[in-house]
Amino acid sequence: MVRRRTRGEAQIEALLEHLDPNSERYRILSATRDFKASWVALGEVLTVTRETASYKEWGYKTFEAYCRSELKIKADTANKLTRSFAFLRDHNPTSLENLEVKELPPLDVIDLLSRARERANLSHAQFSQIEGSVFDNESPPSKTEVLKRYRELDPQAFKPAAKPNRSAGDNDLRKALLLAERLQAVIEPHNEISSKTHAALNVVVKELRSLFNETTRTQPAAMMEQ
């Protein structure tokens, strides 16, 4: 059964028909079309394009805009390809020279290696040991297995940075005041609600209004002092 071309592939084919087959732009589009067959070819030409900013000659302001509009590739995918190829080129060039002899590990594994030096606190020897286990084995470990090895040596590896505690701001006070006033307006006509509850809500509204007014009064003064 012949696989039906996607809309993006059809658009790429249409562009290729109007480009010089010997041009750099044609080669990149062609590599994109053949992406599933070989990510390395696409990673290489995209890395060169990014480093030389040649996409600007073709009317695109950013590398991401070029990938998204012309190549139909998401920015995350383009970044993964260029990051992974640059890692191989700079840290394991022999793997690129032996493609006909030995197949590369999966792209997601290489991408993990390319980000590890910024996301894990390991020694040079430990990094080299993990990378060696990926490239030297006939059956390379999976992404999950490699991630596990990093975290065995550094439990904080690849964990997202903790979000800073959000302090209450003026907008929070305003929202709280509006909600309290709305609640007060809703329950005010209900005589079945105890006077104690009415009084407590009045206290809440007055305190919130006082805090909010105080904040708005001090803001201009603080700005003038800066």
C-alpha positions as CSV (number, residue, x, y, z in Angstrom):
1,M,0.0,0.0,0.0
2,V,1.4,3.4,-1.0
3,R,1.5,5.9,1.8
4,R,-0.5,9.0,1.2
5,R,1.6,12.2,1.2
6,T,0.8,14.7,3.9
7,R,-0.1,18.3,3.1
8,G,3.3,19.5,4.3
9,E,5.1,17.0,2.0
10,A,3.0,18.1,-0.9
11,Q,3.9,21.7,-0.3
12,I,7.6,20.8,-0.1
13,E,7.4,18.9,-3.4
14,A,5.8,21.9,-5.0
15,L,8.6,24.1,-3.8
16,L,11.3,21.7,-5.0
17,E,9.9,21.9,-8.6
18,H,10.8,25.5,-8.8
19,L,14.2,25.4,-7.2
20,D,17.7,24.7,-8.6
21,P,18.5,21.1,-7.6
22,N,22.1,22.2,-6.9
23,S,21.1,25.0,-4.5
24,E,21.4,24.9,-0.8
25,R,17.7,25.6,-0.4
26,Y,16.8,22.6,-2.5
27,R,19.1,20.4,-0.5
28,I,17.5,21.4,2.8
29,L,14.0,20.9,1.5
30,S,15.0,17.5,0.0
31,A,16.6,16.4,3.3
32,T,13.4,17.5,5.1
33,R,11.4,15.3,2.7
34,D,13.6,12.4,3.5
35,F,13.7,13.1,7.2
36,K,12.3,9.7,8.3
37,A,14.9,7.9,6.3
38,S,17.9,9.8,7.7
39,W,17.7,12.5,10.3
40,V,21.4,13.1,10.1
41,A,21.3,14.7,6.6
42,L,18.6,17.1,7.7
43,G,20.4,17.8,11.0
44,E,23.6,18.7,9.2
45,V,22.1,21.1,6.7
46,L,19.9,22.7,9.3
47,T,22.8,23.2,11.6
48,V,24.8,24.9,8.8
49,T,21.8,27.1,7.9
50,R,21.3,28.1,11.5
51,E,25.0,28.9,12.0
52,T,25.3,30.9,8.8
53,A,21.8,32.5,9.0
54,S,21.3,31.9,5.3
55,Y,17.5,31.7,6.0
56,K,17.6,35.5,6.0
57,E,18.5,35.5,2.3
58,W,15.3,33.6,1.7
59,G,13.1,36.2,3.4
60,Y,12.8,34.8,6.9
61,K,13.7,36.7,10.0
62,T,14.3,33.8,12.3
63,F,15.5,30.2,12.0
64,E,12.3,29.0,13.7
65,A,10.1,30.9,11.3
66,Y,11.9,29.4,8.3
67,C,11.5,25.9,9.7
68,R,7.9,26.4,10.6
69,S,6.8,28.1,7.4
70,E,8.9,26.5,4.7
71,L,10.0,23.1,6.0
72,K,6.8,22.5,8.1
73,I,8.9,21.5,11.0
74,K,8.1,22.6,14.6
75,A,10.7,24.7,16.4
76,D,11.2,21.9,19.0
77,T,12.0,19.4,16.3
78,A,14.4,21.7,14.5
79,N,16.2,22.5,17.8
80,K,16.5,18.8,18.6
81,L,17.9,18.0,15.1
82,T,20.5,20.8,15.2
83,R,21.4,20.2,18.8
84,S,21.9,16.5,18.2
85,F,23.9,16.9,15.0
86,A,26.2,19.6,16.6
87,F,26.8,17.3,19.5
88,L,27.9,14.5,17.2
89,R,30.0,16.8,15.2
90,D,31.8,18.3,18.2
91,H,32.0,15.4,20.6
92,N,31.7,12.2,18.6
93,P,32.7,12.9,15.0
94,T,33.7,9.2,14.4
95,S,30.1,8.2,14.7
96,L,29.3,10.4,11.6
97,E,32.2,8.9,9.7
98,N,31.0,5.3,10.3
99,L,27.4,5.6,9.3
100,E,27.7,3.0,6.5
101,V,29.2,0.6,9.0
102,K,27.2,1.2,12.1
103,E,23.8,2.7,12.6
104,L,23.5,5.7,15.0
105,P,21.6,5.4,18.3
106,P,18.0,6.9,18.2
107,L,17.7,10.6,17.8
108,D,16.0,11.1,21.2
109,V,18.9,9.4,22.9
110,I,21.5,11.6,21.2
111,D,19.4,14.7,22.0
112,L,19.5,13.6,25.7
113,L,23.3,13.3,25.5
114,S,23.5,16.8,23.9
115,R,21.6,18.4,26.8
116,A,23.2,16.4,29.6
117,R,26.2,18.7,30.3
118,E,23.8,21.5,31.1
119,R,21.2,19.5,32.9
120,A,23.3,17.1,35.0
121,N,26.1,17.7,37.5
122,L,28.6,14.9,36.7
123,S,32.4,14.7,36.2
124,H,33.9,14.5,32.8
125,A,34.7,10.9,33.3
126,Q,31.1,10.1,34.2
127,F,29.8,11.9,31.1
128,S,32.2,10.0,29.0
129,Q,31.2,6.7,30.5
130,I,27.5,7.2,29.8
131,E,28.2,8.4,26.3
132,G,30.5,5.4,25.7
133,S,27.7,3.0,26.7
134,V,25.5,4.6,24.1
135,F,27.9,4.6,21.1
136,D,30.0,1.5,21.9
137,N,27.3,-1.1,22.4
138,E,25.8,-3.0,19.5
139,S,22.4,-2.5,21.2
140,P,22.4,1.0,22.6
141,P,20.3,1.8,25.7
142,S,17.0,3.5,25.4
143,K,16.3,7.1,26.3
144,T,14.7,6.0,29.6
145,E,17.7,3.8,30.5
146,V,20.2,6.6,29.8
147,L,18.1,9.1,31.8
148,K,18.1,6.6,34.7
149,R,21.9,6.4,34.6
150,Y,22.2,10.2,34.8
151,R,19.9,10.3,37.8
152,E,21.7,7.5,39.5
153,L,24.8,9.8,39.5
154,D,22.8,13.0,40.0
155,P,19.3,12.7,41.4
156,Q,18.5,16.2,40.2
157,A,19.5,15.6,36.6
158,F,17.0,16.9,34.0
159,K,14.5,17.9,36.7
160,P,12.7,21.1,36.0
161,A,13.8,24.1,38.0
162,A,11.6,24.9,40.9
163,K,9.1,27.7,40.3
164,P,9.7,30.7,42.5
165,N,7.2,31.3,45.3
166,R,4.7,33.8,44.0
167,S,4.1,36.7,46.3
168,A,0.8,38.3,46.6
169,G,0.6,41.4,44.5
170,D,-1.7,44.4,44.0
171,N,-3.8,42.5,41.5
172,D,-4.4,39.7,44.0
173,L,-5.7,42.2,46.5
174,R,-8.0,43.8,44.0
175,K,-9.4,40.4,43.0
176,A,-10.0,39.5,46.6
177,L,-11.7,42.8,47.3
178,L,-14.0,42.4,44.3
179,L,-14.9,38.9,45.3
180,A,-15.6,39.9,48.9
181,E,-17.8,42.9,47.8
182,R,-19.7,40.6,45.4
183,L,-20.3,38.1,48.1
184,Q,-21.4,40.9,50.5
185,A,-23.9,42.1,47.9
186,V,-25.3,38.6,47.4
187,I,-25.9,37.8,51.0
188,E,-27.0,41.2,52.2
189,P,-30.7,40.8,51.3
190,H,-30.9,37.4,53.1
191,N,-32.2,38.0,56.6
192,E,-32.0,34.3,57.5
193,I,-28.2,34.7,57.5
194,S,-27.0,35.5,61.0
195,S,-26.0,39.0,61.9
196,K,-22.7,37.6,63.1
197,T,-21.9,36.4,59.5
198,H,-22.9,39.8,58.1
199,A,-20.7,41.6,60.5
200,A,-17.7,39.3,59.9
201,L,-18.0,39.8,56.1
202,N,-18.2,43.6,56.6
203,V,-14.9,43.4,58.6
204,V,-13.3,41.4,55.7
205,V,-14.4,43.8,53.1
206,K,-13.2,46.9,55.1
207,E,-9.8,45.3,55.7
208,L,-9.3,44.4,52.1
209,R,-10.4,47.8,50.9
210,S,-8.0,49.5,53.4
211,L,-5.1,47.3,52.3
212,F,-5.8,47.9,48.6
213,N,-6.2,51.7,49.1
214,E,-3.0,51.8,51.1
215,T,-1.1,50.0,48.3
216,T,-2.4,52.2,45.6
217,R,-1.4,55.3,47.6
218,T,2.1,54.2,48.2
219,Q,2.8,53.1,44.6
220,P,3.2,56.6,43.1
221,A,5.5,57.7,45.9
222,A,7.7,54.6,45.5
223,M,7.9,55.3,41.7
224,M,8.9,58.9,42.3
225,E,11.7,57.8,44.6
226,Q,13.3,55.4,42.0
